Amino acid sequence: MSNSLSTPITIAARGQAHSVEGQAQARDGIVVNMTYLNGYRHGKGIVIVRNEKDPWKSYADVGGEQVWNDVLNAAMEYGLTPLSFTDSLFTSVGGTLVNAGVGAQVFKFGPQIANVHELHVITGKGDLVTCSKKKNSKLFYASLGGLGQFGIIARATIALGPASTKVKWLHLLYSDFSAFSKDQEYLISFNRKNDNAFDSVIGFLMINQWLNLLNFFPTQEIPRINSLIAQHGIIYVLELGKYYDNTTQDQIDQEVEHLTSGLKFVPTFKYVQDVSYQNFQNRLETVRSPAEPQSWLNLFVPGSKISYINEGVFKNILFKQNLTAHGVIVVYPMNHTKWNNKMSVAIPDEEIFYLVSVVQSASPNLLKAVDDQENQILDFCKISNIKIKQYLPRNKTYEEWIEHFGSKWQNFEDRKNEFDPKRILAPGQRIFN
Ligand SMILES: Cc1cc2nc3c(=O)[nH]c(=O)nc-3n(C[C@H](O)[C@H](O)[C@H](O)COP(=O)(O)OP(=O)(O)OC[C@H]3O[C@@H](n4cnc5c(N)ncnc54)[C@H](O)[C@@H]3O)c2cc1C
């Protein structure tokens, strides 16, 4: 309808509205609250199809408005699971697929956008199109990581695999960044489905006085961990997960021992616990401060430059300024080969690149300081010629977007002209308006 008006009305899909820069807004336009769609699905919002012969060929057919946690719970009833998760499972399927959806399993299965078989997309021209790698592939690849510019994702078919029921959950503490990042890169090199390796690899920083992550450790260990942090200022936490179930539980301790032998963490600072699979995937919910407004900056950093980020950003900006007592800094590497270059999302050129995600409390009295600090981090990368790509980007000018997409820009713009020529969709991303 809007497309046929001489002055079209802009439209933004609103998933769970977690975006912090107004990406799900449409000034003077219409915001579609996707969660209402669930009411029209008559219980078919999430349909699980289990392939008995080969569970790896199972899938979930889900509405774009569905929340990942509900997809996980529905799949688990069939002994299945999505393959790749983000840190929060309370985001919508559509909301993460227009970005990428990265997390602790990305090294093995790629981002969430690499685990989609088919999409139903309503384009800016008002057409409802079914698309996949083989059918209407231009729209399929454009939509994945396409920041909502080409269409609203009404449904998605998501790959599933067999689920374990339990997880060995490990935290290894490092005082030396180089040892930490080398071990991370070593562990993500075992990234084939059947490799006997960890299933989940991610990392965090613990900075002087940032308390959130201490929830992960046994209470009696906290004084010892605090003194390690006080001694070094920043501690790097390697977090690992190894999935298992009743059939493999006899060997799991030995296996974990074997997989961690040779890693260069500070001796005796290794913590292992057992958790259920679902609690593991939801573990980060326990370290958030949901009552506080948060600001975040997410960067994809070329692997060859990650030590510069440690010196220039972690030590010289975040640690020295110590703005907030609440926050999480997530750092982990991933492999370029697990990403499909035809998708819209912009990533660095190198084979190994890192996600650096700085999430900080931004209560009203801190808001300006946090914002200034994030700009300092971006300036540092520019001055140091570190060719980062912003994830969940918040570029403001047309020129910044052209630089962001680099060699993908022309394609991106051509696809916009084809699928949303009147620039109706997702104006809150501030790309074409
Ligand atoms: C606590 C927390 C932790 C996070 N951790 C991670 C993480 O580990 N990894 C990661 O990759 N991301 C992470 N994110 C970011 C998150 O993936 C994005 O912010 C995502 O967009 C949130 O989904 P949403 O449903 O809230 O989207 P919204 O904020 O509602 O929308 C985001 C954008 O997507 C568009 N959109 C929404 N639904 C659709 C649809 N169906 N079709 C087309 N466009 C649509 C909107 O118009 C908007 O432009 C995290 C976010 C939070 C709040």
The ligand as a MOL file (V3000), in Angstrom:
LIG
                    3D

  0  0  0     0  0            999 V3000
M  V30 BEGIN CTAB
M  V30 COUNTS 53 58 0 0 0
M  V30 BEGIN ATOM
M  V30 1 C 21.0370 -8.2750 26.1540 0
M  V30 2 C 21.4220 -8.3770 24.7050 0
M  V30 3 C 22.4290 -9.2210 24.3050 0
M  V30 4 C 22.7580 -9.3230 22.9510 0
M  V30 5 N 23.7330 -10.1750 22.5700 0
M  V30 6 C 23.9670 -10.3650 21.2600 0
M  V30 7 C 24.8830 -11.3480 20.8260 0
M  V30 8 O 25.4800 -12.0420 21.6150 0
M  V30 9 N 25.0570 -11.5160 19.4980 0
M  V30 10 C 24.3630 -10.7760 18.5800 0
M  V30 11 O 24.5380 -11.0230 17.3910 0
M  V30 12 N 23.5130 -9.8250 18.9610 0
M  V30 13 C 23.3000 -9.6020 20.2720 0
M  V30 14 N 22.4300 -8.6460 20.6700 0
M  V30 15 C 21.9030 -7.7210 19.6600 0
M  V30 16 C 20.6230 -8.2230 19.0650 0
M  V30 17 O 20.8630 -9.3650 18.2710 0
M  V30 18 C 20.0260 -7.1310 18.1650 0
M  V30 19 O 19.8670 -5.9530 18.9040 0
M  V30 20 C 18.7070 -7.5730 17.6020 0
M  V30 21 O 18.3290 -6.6840 16.5840 0
M  V30 22 C 17.6710 -7.5790 18.6850 0
M  V30 23 O 16.4920 -8.1560 18.2250 0
M  V30 24 P 15.1390 -7.4050 18.4720 0
M  V30 25 O 14.0890 -8.4110 18.2520 0
M  V30 26 O 15.1100 -6.6970 19.7720 0
M  V30 27 O 15.1920 -6.3610 17.2600 0
M  V30 28 P 14.6420 -4.8610 17.2170 0
M  V30 29 O 15.4940 -3.9810 18.0730 0
M  V30 30 O 13.2050 -4.8390 17.4790 0
M  V30 31 O 14.9200 -4.5480 15.6900 0
M  V30 32 C 16.2500 -4.4430 15.1850 0
M  V30 33 C 16.2250 -4.0890 13.7110 0
M  V30 34 O 15.6740 -5.1900 13.0280 0
M  V30 35 C 14.5240 -4.8200 12.3100 0
M  V30 36 N 13.6040 -5.9570 12.4290 0
M  V30 37 C 13.0840 -6.4870 13.5440 0
M  V30 38 N 12.3200 -7.5480 13.2420 0
M  V30 39 C 12.3720 -7.6890 11.9030 0
M  V30 40 C 11.7820 -8.5890 10.9850 0
M  V30 41 N 10.9910 -9.5930 11.3600 0
M  V30 42 N 12.0570 -8.4110 9.6710 0
M  V30 43 C 12.8610 -7.4170 9.2450 0
M  V30 44 N 13.4260 -6.5350 10.0640 0
M  V30 45 C 13.1840 -6.6720 11.3870 0
M  V30 46 C 14.0300 -3.5510 12.9880 0
M  V30 47 O 13.2700 -2.7420 12.1260 0
M  V30 48 C 15.3340 -2.9070 13.3760 0
M  V30 49 O 15.8880 -2.2160 12.2870 0
M  V30 50 C 22.0740 -8.5290 21.9980 0
M  V30 51 C 21.0470 -7.6870 22.4220 0
M  V30 52 C 20.7150 -7.6100 23.7660 0
M  V30 53 C 19.5950 -6.7150 24.1990 0
M  V30 END ATOM
M  V30 BEGIN BOND
M  V30 1 1 1 2
M  V30 2 1 2 3
M  V30 3 2 2 52
M  V30 4 2 3 4
M  V30 5 1 4 5
M  V30 6 1 4 50
M  V30 7 2 5 6
M  V30 8 1 6 7
M  V30 9 1 6 13
M  V30 10 2 7 8
M  V30 11 1 7 9
M  V30 12 1 9 10
M  V30 13 2 10 11
M  V30 14 1 10 12
M  V30 15 2 12 13
M  V30 16 1 13 14
M  V30 17 1 14 15
M  V30 18 1 14 50
M  V30 19 1 15 16
M  V30 20 1 16 17
M  V30 21 1 16 18
M  V30 22 1 18 19
M  V30 23 1 18 20
M  V30 24 1 20 21
M  V30 25 1 20 22
M  V30 26 1 22 23
M  V30 27 1 23 24
M  V30 28 2 24 25
M  V30 29 1 24 26
M  V30 30 1 24 27
M  V30 31 1 27 28
M  V30 32 2 28 29
M  V30 33 1 28 30
M  V30 34 1 28 31
M  V30 35 1 31 32
M  V30 36 1 32 33
M  V30 37 1 33 34
M  V30 38 1 33 48
M  V30 39 1 34 35
M  V30 40 1 35 36
M  V30 41 1 35 46
M  V30 42 1 36 37
M  V30 43 1 36 45
M  V30 44 2 37 38
M  V30 45 1 38 39
M  V30 46 1 39 40
M  V30 47 2 39 45
M  V30 48 1 40 41
M  V30 49 2 40 42
M  V30 50 1 42 43
M  V30 51 2 43 44
M  V30 52 1 44 45
M  V30 53 1 46 47
M  V30 54 1 46 48
M  V30 55 1 48 49
M  V30 56 2 50 51
M  V30 57 1 51 52
M  V30 58 1 52 53
M  V30 END BOND
M  V30 END CTAB
M  END
